[in-house]
Amino acid sequence: MAAFDSRPLNPSSFSKRVNKHPALFGVPFILIMVVASYGLASFTQTRYDMHDQKVKQVTKEQELKLKKDRKKFDIREEYFRLNAQANEDWDNKRIARPKGLPEWGVPPTEPTK
């Protein structure tokens, strides 16, 4: 025989009902979860609608400030414009070498034997 019996000596009426009809506890719990899910969905949707409305208002204000006849931006054109601008600012100048240094750099050293 087991050390602890699975049935209590004085079971309550609630535990008797739950043991006899487990749906008395499970069905109301499931119903509460489903109703809460639908209830919270409306609050969540309101939150996203408010955020979306705020973002749309900002874009409309920005749209009013923009010029209608402006030139469209082209990344390739900007690249070539900046590249040409950078090439115009410098000149290739040769600097004087120190005395005793050959024109093509340091002469190779002779291997030791």
C-alpha positions in Angstrom: 0.0 0.0 0.0 1.2 3.6 -0.7 2.5 5.7 2.0 0.1 8.6 1.2 -3.4 7.8 0.1 -4.6 9.8 -2.9 -8.0 10.4 -1.5 -8.4 12.9 1.4 -10.3 11.9 4.6 -12.7 14.9 4.4 -13.1 16.0 0.8 -14.9 19.3 0.2 -17.9 19.7 -1.9 -15.9 21.8 -4.5 -13.3 19.1 -4.9 -16.0 16.4 -5.3 -17.6 18.5 -8.1 -14.3 19.2 -9.9 -13.3 15.5 -9.7 -16.8 14.4 -10.9 -17.1 17.2 -13.6 -13.7 18.6 -14.6 -15.4 20.9 -17.2 -16.8 23.0 -14.3 -13.3 24.4 -13.9 -11.9 24.2 -17.5 -14.8 25.7 -19.5 -15.1 29.0 -17.6 -11.4 29.4 -17.7 -11.3 29.0 -21.5 -14.3 31.3 -21.9 -12.5 34.0 -19.9 -9.4 33.7 -22.1 -11.3 34.0 -25.3 -13.4 37.0 -24.2 -10.3 38.7 -22.8 -8.5 38.1 -26.1 -11.3 39.8 -28.1 -11.5 42.6 -25.5 -7.8 43.3 -25.7 -7.8 43.2 -29.5 -9.8 46.4 -29.6 -7.4 48.2 -27.3 -4.4 47.0 -29.3 -6.1 48.1 -32.6 -6.7 51.5 -31.1 -3.1 51.8 -30.1 -1.9 51.0 -33.6 -4.5 53.4 -35.2 -3.3 56.3 -33.0 0.3 55.6 -34.0 -0.5 55.4 -37.6 -2.5 58.6 -37.4 0.5 60.4 -35.8 2.8 59.2 -38.5 0.5 60.3 -41.3 0.1 63.8 -39.8 3.9 64.3 -39.7 4.2 63.2 -43.3 1.5 65.6 -44.4 3.2 68.5 -42.7 6.5 67.6 -44.3 4.8 67.3 -47.7 3.5 70.8 -47.5 7.0 72.2 -46.8 8.5 70.5 -49.8 8.9 72.3 -53.1 6.9 70.8 -55.9 9.3 71.6 -58.7 12.5 70.3 -57.2 14.9 68.1 -59.1 14.8 64.4 -58.3 17.8 62.9 -56.5 20.0 60.5 -58.5 22.7 58.7 -56.5 24.9 58.1 -59.6 24.8 61.8 -60.6 25.9 62.8 -57.1 28.7 60.2 -57.1 30.2 61.5 -60.3 29.7 65.2 -59.2 31.6 64.5 -55.9 34.2 62.4 -57.6 35.0 65.2 -60.2 35.1 67.8 -57.5 37.6 65.8 -55.4 39.9 65.3 -58.5 40.1 69.1 -59.2 41.6 70.1 -55.9 45.0 68.5 -56.0 48.2 68.5 -58.1 50.7 65.8 -58.4 54.0 67.4 -57.3 57.3 65.5 -56.9 59.2 66.2 -53.7 63.0 66.4 -53.5 64.7 63.2 -52.4 67.3 63.2 -49.7 70.9 63.4 -50.9 72.6 60.1 -51.6 69.3 58.2 -52.2 69.0 56.9 -55.7 66.0 57.9 -57.8 64.3 54.5 -57.7 64.6 54.0 -53.9 67.0 52.2 -51.7 69.5 50.0 -53.6 69.4 46.3 -52.6 71.9 45.2 -50.0 74.4 42.6 -50.9 73.8 39.2 -49.3 76.3 38.2 -46.6 78.2 35.0 -46.9 
